[in-house]
């Protein structure tokens, strides 16, 4: 009777061990199932598009000087007529005249034998702004404006701004393209591990960069180049995919 006890204890120990192994296997299997279900892959997709500006803004100004405000205004009016004739001759009849800027001209003078600063005249400046879809013709006009100098008009070409007006639509289109690129990258990575993509869990668009053609500069706020006729728009999407 006593000799059978060790055998009984061994049998019970074996049963407990087998039960423990089975339970552990179930736990591991359940854990793996949960892990497999929650496994994801994070990738970044990108899209690039070259565009041509469809609007150009030219800002310029001309100015006059005279001892009195009335004389300065009369000179400015005469110069404006010359500018208008110049623009009409070049087939540019639509433009905006911004508010005239008036500045005092200071000089030295004597007052009771003392040298003092005093106003000796006025400088009037008339800003002009032209907008056109003729993105190559308007820049050419800015270089032709030297003709006004030959007519005695103090005309200064200040800036040319090249704008792509369809940037908002392009951003939406490129987000879709960047997401496709992210999916292709995710499928390639998952395939190397013997897995497949199940679904898109999350997509977040990065900052859109608009640079001169083929430019790659980046900034946290997003570049928005307005100095070049030809531009490159770049967008990125950070995507999360679940795996099968």
Steps between C-alpha positions, in 0.01 A plus 500: 500500500777742588696400188214620278506855642808618308339366184180694578692819572690464173178451310343809654810705434493392136137595466560843654798554271301403193216726605744785557655455158159494335390811686821681411452406136151644506623819663780536246261428213256759630773755548635437148152539361462837670845611388439389143172689496659820629818488291542805279756653269580870478629643173538838335385554143587795281386665179664758279354714225656765276270792419514828313379823660177626344499851648767765524482819706727791413545781749668824404492869589596841368572816696542874472654775712416869526532789746123511555240229529298646215796496261583142601139395433500664159824326404363168623187546291710570190713192563188289552383595152832379358474173693144442379604562137790259541277223641234555234762479226604162643134381511479507879198709587401345833703606802452629852624834632564466871485795744764768439780514756608850612830572670666819608837591353720634779792733461718736698410865544571793727269635766626802695853407409464135603517207258181295528321218317199617306267377230616614159257303285283195447551159343192327364506134401227322304495117535366301203396134500429283196362145504498280195476139386760583236774361718783569255373823345468698822861430612608619155302818553690567822826502307350726233404756764840665454328686215330709767834609639585635156184711525610648833280281720674372813349152462616210719409135445471362854401132483358218291293239680422167330195320638347158436132559569404130496722408793204404722363253245849362444543437873187281510610308191850450635376374835329216313817431301716506812261254670529265201876524526481420873287191424748379238787537746306326776414207271864464400619500861224264617563260211863461602376369834242269349212724605228691320334836555156480655377858507595864538465600863612861492641758258641838589609750239831672550590859416480580129812659354485724191852569374669622181510224238666183633562673835510285813512759779268439795366700794265426788249754372528387138674692224290701256732625229384801301830589331509241221278433201549123515442332837510159665231406752592225745271336754536214747255275683575303816282188486430211736386165356390188684640163393335168425 
